[in-house]
Amino acid sequence: MSWPSQLLDLNPLENRWPGLKHRFHKRFMELALCRSTNVAAIEKYCGMIHEAWTEVDQKLLQGLIESMTERVVAVIAAKDRLIDY
């Protein structure tokens, strides 16, 4: 199977980015932070992203991984067009 360049359906983590972004933003707002590019702020943001990632439900990630066979079959059947995932 050729790999379609823009087909997000074959990346199980693509479904997790909105949740990760939401967790990060919520924490950002709770701490009343403001955007900054200084080294200390960037290190703090990196730590916050790491915390948000570790809060991701492992069962959900496992389910996304286990859905890959179904995703590949659906993509092949759709002839490389978007599928409903």
C-alpha positions in Angstrom: 0.0 0.0 0.0 1.4 3.4 -0.9 1.3 5.8 2.1 -0.9 8.8 1.3 1.0 11.9 2.4 -1.9 13.7 4.1 -3.8 10.7 5.5 -4.2 11.3 9.3 -6.4 8.3 9.7 -3.3 6.1 9.9 -1.7 8.0 12.8 -3.5 6.8 16.0 -1.9 9.7 18.0 -3.5 12.3 15.8 -6.7 11.8 17.7 -4.9 12.7 21.0 -3.5 16.1 20.0 -6.7 18.0 20.8 -7.0 16.5 24.3 -3.3 17.2 24.9 -3.7 20.8 23.7 -6.8 21.2 26.0 -4.9 19.9 29.1 -2.0 22.2 28.4 -4.1 25.2 27.9 -6.2 24.5 31.0 -3.0 24.3 33.1 -1.6 27.4 31.4 -4.8 29.3 32.3 -4.9 27.9 35.9 -1.3 29.2 36.5 -2.2 32.6 34.9 0.8 32.4 32.7 1.4 34.6 29.7 3.3 33.6 26.5 7.0 34.0 26.7 10.1 32.9 24.8 12.5 33.1 27.7 14.3 29.9 28.6 12.7 29.5 32.0 9.2 29.9 30.5 10.0 27.4 27.7 11.3 24.9 30.3 8.1 25.4 32.3 5.9 24.8 29.2 7.9 21.6 28.4 7.2 20.3 31.9 3.5 21.2 31.5 3.3 19.3 28.2 5.0 16.3 29.8 2.5 16.4 32.6 -0.4 16.6 30.2 1.0 13.7 28.2 1.3 11.5 31.3 -2.3 12.2 32.2 -3.5 10.6 28.9 -5.6 7.5 29.6 -3.4 4.5 28.7 -6.5 2.4 27.9 -7.5 5.0 25.3 -4.0 4.8 23.7 -4.2 1.0 23.7 -7.6 1.2 22.0 -6.2 3.6 19.3 -3.3 1.2 18.6 -5.6 -1.8 18.5 -7.8 0.0 16.0 -5.0 0.2 13.4 -5.9 -3.1 11.6 -9.5 -1.7 11.1 -8.1 1.6 10.0 -5.8 0.1 7.4 -8.6 -2.1 6.0 -10.9 1.0 5.8 -8.3 3.1 4.0 -7.6 0.4 1.5 -11.4 0.0 0.9 -11.7 3.8 0.5 -8.9 3.8 -2.1 -6.7 6.2 0.0 -9.6 8.7 0.6 -10.5 9.9 4.1 -12.3 7.5 6.3 -14.6 8.0 9.3 -12.1 7.9 12.1 
